Amino acid sequence: MKDIPDNSCILNDNRYTVKFTLINTNTSIDLPLGLVKQFVLYDNLYSIFQTGKLIIDNSGSSLENFSSTEMNELREQINSVSYAFNSDNNDYLEVKIIPITPKGEDAVTFPPEIFNMHFVFSVYAEEEYTANKANDKTKVFYLRDGRAEKLLRSNIEWSTSLAVQRQIGHKINVSQVSNKLRSIHTGYALKHLIATALQNSYPVSFANDWDIGI
Amino acid sequence: MIDDIETILDKHISFNNLDNCVLRWNNKRSEWSLKSFTQMFDEVLNKEEKTFGSRVSDAFHLHGSSTLSKGGANLATKPLHEFSGNTILSQQLDGLTSYQFLNSANDDGVNSIISSIVHNYNYQDKQFDVECSDGYIDNVEQTFQEFYAGKMAGQDPTAIFPTNDDKKRNLIRKHVYTDAIMREERLRAGRNNVISRALALSPGMSFSSKGGTHRDAGDFVIISGEDANSGKRFAQVMYGEWLMTNVVHVFMFDREDYSNTITCIKPHTYGKV
């Protein structure tokens, strides 16, 4: 078992390791848990991906003013990083929520493939609400899976003949055969399309019991 | 790209059982899965070993749901007794005290769960096809029973599939056109479309509970309780295996609280009603 990490918290008498990291091409900063009021995760069977919402206490524009500092052994500040929003249309939020025991992470009590939450969300919209008090503000980030974002943004050249070619190598010239020979099971088509679309951005892995379709 | 994926998914029919499939990104296993509903229902119970299967992720105990049944003070033993689902120990499960329960709506049944007659024109062979058999409401009901309800616990698990004389006599029906050439591909527009709607429009329940990161949409929860043995129609629906279709995880760090709001459906009763 590992030790209890600094970024742990207690929710409903259970302890969790929680980490929110804002990432874009230039910077990544870990959000202090004190800033985060709520995180809501929506998981629907009829949606391919989960979506989410992060609600932050942004009183005094604390998020915009926040900077992550790095100290040396003498506690001298050697580096300070602040986050610049929407500099490249690529704002992402990495979320890790892992239940832990009082002694730390325990893969026997909480098998990671059942309990660990790890998401890379794209921040696709935000809202800010002011409260009655002068400086009290709440910011809401709307989140969708980074893979969904990639699939929404990108257009690629793809045909079932590419999947056929991948399956059988270059034994036939797919440009010279009938549509029937260029066709493929829908399950294989989905697999190939997803792999082709995401291969440069995310590791792509498929379940062993993947349904190939008719 | 996402539209292309969903378009192909709309045409997809399971190779193993000709059922509809669900495409999901599983963030915990970091893998994509494409699985039929039938396969998901297959994983709920290990009937030979008398254990719950890998699809069951949680169980709740319904406290004091109604007036005492004819079972009296006896502890309920049906429908999950052989799976140790309704035992004295099950009373120690997380309690389900407040929930919203909805039967399937009449309007949905009349508009969606009806015979579908599938039309097709094969341009190559210059041939029309009109298929009535696969989409006929009684046959769809039989398939629904075989795919989902028949796999569940109880002596005679029965599909909740609202039909009536008008439906059976095809006075209420719909016509659909598809460009699919093969008969199996045409099921998607007819029979499978009705099955999909019948499943989604099954009796539903929504409740909140203490949070757990292990809860995922697509898994099943078991509802047990003292009243399960009553033989009442409501008990036949309420107790047993529920498919979670929507799970909301709410982490409230400012209140040190974590809760789940779960919506689930149950397309069967554990005995004939």
Interface residues (C-beta under 8 A of the other chain):
Chain A: C9 I10 L11 N12 N14 Y16 V18 L33 V36 K37 Q38 F39 V40 L41 Y42 D43 N44 L45 Y46 I48 F49 Q50 D57 I97 I98 P99 P112 E113 I114 F115 N116 M117 H118 F119 D145 R147 A148 K150 L151 L152 S154 N155 I156 W158 H185 T186 G187 A189 L190 K191 L193 I194 A197 P203 V204 S205 F206 A207 D209 W210 D211 I212 G213 I214
Chain B: M1 I2 D4 I5 I8 L9 K11 H12 I13 S14 F15 N16 L18 C21 V22 L23 R24 W25 N26 N27 K28 R29 S30 E31 W32 S33 L34 K35 S36 Q39 S57 M182 E184 E185 A200 K210 G211 T213 H214 D216 A217 G218 L243 M244 T245 N246 V247 V248 H249 V250 F251 M252 F253 D254 E256 D257 Y258 S259
